[in-house]
């Protein structure tokens, strides 16, 4: 199989953003890749890797939503009820978050148009870029996003 690194990369990306088991994500990604090979049409002038990438990402998103009940905080930001806007710390939900996670949540709420609408990977890039502009390291931002993701998942 020529595209095993493509599957690994996508599975790793989902693992890092959700905390789910990498092996499970890789297996699901491999399954999606095999299905993508069956549906690939070379006459459509699209590379097999592009077709496979779309199929794998779509399959893993469905896997996360259906099998694991995963919630992306960026998908459900409108569901969060704040008792005093824009201070996110007014809600008991936010009080349990670290200061870093609260700052990321505040950023998403204050600039929601920038993060809601584009695909999740693009929204994450924008969060990283914004926080890096504030002097944050990628590791610090990743930890804040992961905490926020897990907190939204547990709601």
N, C-alpha and C positions, 0 to 999 in steps of 0.2 A: 504494500500500500504506500503510495507516494505522498499522501497528504496527512500522515499521522501527526506531523508537527502542527498543522492547522487545527486539528481536533484538540491537541494538547493545549495550544494557546487559548482557544475559545473556552475549554473546560477550566483552565487556570483562571481566566478572567472572571468566569462565573463563580468559581470557588472563592476568589479573593473578595468579591463583592457581596457574597451571600454567606460565606462560612460553611457551606455544605461540603460534604465529602467529595474530594477531587476524583477519586476512583469511580464513584457513582456518576458524576457528571461526565467523565471521560467515556464511560460505557454508553451512556445515553447519547453522547456526541458521536461515538462510533456507529451506533445504530442509525442515527440520523444521516451520517455520511453514506452508509450503505444504501439507505433509501434514496438519497440524493443521486447516487450513481444510476439508479433505476429510472429516475425521472429526468435525467440530464438529456437535453436535446442540442447536439452540436450545431444544428442548422440555425439556431437562434443567435449566433454570433456572440456568445457569452462564454467566458472561461469556466472550466469545470470548478476551479477553486472558488470563484465568485458565487456560483450556484450552490456549491457545497456549504460555503460560509453562511449564506442566507438560510439554507435548510437547517443547519446545525443550530444556529442562534434561535431560530423560530421554534425548533423542537425543544431546546433547553428552556426557553421562556415558558412554553406550555408545560413542560415537566415541572418546573418550579411552581407554577401557579396551581396546577392540578394535583400533583403528587405531594408536594411539600407545604402547600398553603402559604407560600412565600409572598410577602408584600414588599414592593419597592416603595420606600418613603416618598419618592418623587411621583409615583403613580397616584398616591392617595393623600397628597398634601392638603387637598381641599376638605378631607374628612376631619382634619384636626380642628377642634374647637378651642379657641383661645378666649379666656374670660376678659382679658384686657389687651387690646391690640395697640401697638405692635410689640409690647413687652412679652416675649414668649415665656418668661419665667413666672407669669401669673397663673399658669395652668399646673395642676399637680403632676401631670405627665412630664412636663419639662423639668420639674424640680429634681427628678431622679437622674437627669442627664448631667454629664460633666460639662464644664464651661465650654470646652471645645465643641462638643456635640450641640450645645445650645447656640453657639455662634454660627455653626453651619446651618442649623434649622432656621435661625433668624435671617440669615442670608437668603435661604430658599424662599422664605415667606415674603421678605421685603422686595425681592427681585423675582417673583414667581414667573413672570413672563419669560425670563431668561432661561428658566429650568424646566418649565412645564410645556410640553409640546414636542420638543425635539426628542429623538430616541434617547433612552437612558444613558448609553455610552457617551453621547454628546453632552448630556447634562452633567455627567460626572467630570468630563474634561473641563467644562466651564467652572464647576466648583473648584477643581484643582487649580485652574489658572487664577481664579479670583483669590483663593486663599494663599497661593504662592505670591501674588501681588501684595498681600498683607504680611509677607515674611514667614509664612508657615512652610514647613517641610512637607514633602509628599507623604511621609510616614505619619506625621501628625494629622494631616487631613484625612488620610485613609482610616486611621483609628477613629476619628470623629464621625466619619460617614458610617463605618461599621457599627459603632455604638448606636447611632441614630437608626440605622436599618434594623438592628436587632430589637431596639425598643419599639419601633413601629410594628415589627413582626409579632411581638408579645402583647400588643394591645388588643 
